[in-house]
Amino acid sequence: MSKVLYLVRHAKSSWHQPGFSDFDRPLNPRGDRDAPEMGQRLKLRNAVPEIIICSPARRAVETLELMNENMGVPAESIFMQKRIYEASTSTLLEIVRGIDNQFGSAMLIGHNPSLSWLAGELSGKPVQNMPTCSVAAIAMESDQWENTGSAAAGMLFFDYPKNTP
């Protein structure tokens, strides 16, 4: 059975909050609107992950919470991972390779530019820039997460809020 990885860039965040560090920036109104919409799109595609690993940065956590209102992933299947914040592509790859093989699908919620680079590296298709709240769904032809990056993989779909069906 192949593995499916959903790479999600956090929704649009606010730069207009004086006193907030980068880590503590909240979503802006567009982000608050887009995240539930993308969660609904995933649910309609039957593309809800079994496990979610999320950056603890406020904008990523808020994205997770709003998307999950529609996806319904149980709390015990959601994990915060500090290493995602400001991670390199190799660090993200290590995190994915460490996922327990009992899970057939996983979601990683994080930040650019490393998410775009990872999506391109894994799918074999250049991803110049994942827009905010975008989802890159990648199918891997392996039943072992530790083979991520060395096993054949391809892009199942790439969706983002301004992509109108």
C-alpha positions in Angstrom: 0.0 0.0 0.0 1.4 3.4 -1.0 1.7 6.3 1.4 0.0 9.7 0.8 1.6 12.9 2.2 -0.3 16.1 2.3 2.0 19.2 2.6 0.1 22.3 3.7 1.5 25.8 3.9 -0.2 27.8 6.7 -2.9 30.2 5.8 -2.4 33.9 5.2 -1.1 35.6 8.4 -1.0 39.1 9.6 2.1 41.3 9.4 0.2 44.3 11.0 0.3 43.3 14.7 3.0 45.4 16.4 4.7 43.5 19.2 4.2 40.0 17.8 7.3 38.0 17.0 7.3 36.0 13.7 6.5 32.8 15.6 3.4 34.5 17.2 1.8 36.1 14.1 -1.9 35.2 13.9 -3.9 34.6 10.8 -5.5 37.6 9.0 -9.1 37.6 7.9 -8.3 36.0 4.6 -6.5 33.2 6.4 -9.4 32.7 8.7 -11.6 32.3 5.7 -9.3 30.1 3.5 -8.4 27.5 6.1 -11.9 26.1 6.7 -12.5 26.1 3.0 -9.4 24.0 2.3 -10.4 21.6 5.0 -13.8 21.2 3.4 -12.2 20.6 0.0 -10.0 17.9 1.4 -13.0 16.3 3.0 -14.9 16.3 -0.2 -12.0 14.6 -2.0 -11.9 12.0 0.8 -8.3 13.3 1.4 -8.3 13.5 5.2 -5.1 12.3 6.7 -4.8 9.8 9.5 -2.2 11.9 11.3 -1.2 15.5 11.3 2.2 16.9 12.3 2.1 20.7 12.7 4.6 23.6 13.3 3.8 25.1 16.7 3.9 28.6 15.2 0.6 30.4 15.9 -0.4 30.8 12.2 0.2 27.1 11.5 -1.8 26.0 14.6 -4.6 28.3 13.7 -4.6 26.9 10.2 -4.7 23.4 11.6 -7.6 24.2 13.9 -9.7 25.9 11.2 -9.0 23.2 8.6 -9.8 20.4 11.1 -13.2 21.8 11.8 -14.2 20.2 8.5 -11.7 17.3 8.3 -12.4 15.9 11.8 -9.0 14.4 12.6 -9.1 13.3 16.3 -6.9 15.2 18.7 -4.9 12.1 19.6 -3.7 12.0 15.9 -2.4 15.6 15.9 1.1 16.4 17.0 3.1 19.6 17.3 6.7 19.4 16.1 9.0 22.3 16.9 11.5 21.3 14.2 9.1 22.3 11.4 9.4 26.0 12.3 12.3 27.4 10.1 13.1 23.8 9.0 15.3 22.9 6.1 14.0 20.5 3.5 16.2 17.8 4.9 14.7 18.3 8.4 11.2 18.0 7.0 12.3 14.9 5.2 13.6 13.4 8.5 10.3 14.2 10.1 8.3 12.4 7.4 10.7 9.5 7.4 10.0 9.1 11.1 6.2 8.6 10.8 5.0 5.3 12.0 4.2 2.9 9.1 0.8 2.1 10.6 -0.4 5.4 9.1 -1.2 5.3 5.4 -1.6 9.1 5.1 -0.1 12.0 6.9 -0.3 15.8 6.8 2.6 18.2 7.5 1.6 21.8 8.2 4.4 24.3 8.0 6.2 27.1 6.2 7.8 28.2 3.0 10.3 28.0 1.4 11.1 24.5 2.7 7.6 23.1 2.0 7.7 24.2 -1.7 11.1 22.7 -2.1 10.0 19.4 -0.5 6.9 19.2 -2.7 9.0 19.7 -5.8 11.7 17.3 -4.6 9.2 14.5 -3.8 6.9 14.9 -6.7 9.5 15.5 -9.4 7.6 18.6 -10.5 8.9 22.1 -9.8 6.9 23.9 -7.2 8.1 27.5 -7.3 6.0 28.8 -4.4 3.2 27.1 -2.5 0.6 29.9 -2.0 -0.7 30.3 1.6 -3.1 27.6 2.6 -2.2 25.4 -0.4 -2.1 21.6 -0.3 0.3 19.4 -2.2 -0.9 15.8 -2.1 1.9 13.4 -2.9 1.5 9.6 -3.4 4.6 7.5 -2.7 5.1 4.1 -4.3 6.2 2.6 -1.0 4.6 1.2 2.1 7.4 2.6 4.3 7.7 6.2 5.3 11.4 5.8 5.7 11.6 5.5 1.9 10.3 9.0 1.4 12.6 10.8 -1.0 14.1 7.6 -2.5 10.9 5.8 -3.6 9.1 6.9 -6.7 6.4 9.5 -6.0 4.0 11.7 -7.9 1.7 14.7 -7.3 -1.9 13.5 -6.8 -3.2 17.1 -6.7 -2.2 20.6 -5.9 -4.9 22.9 -4.6 -5.0 26.4 -3.1 -7.7 28.9 -2.1 -7.7 30.9 -5.3 -7.9 27.7 -7.5 -11.5 27.7 -8.4 -13.0 24.3 -9.3 
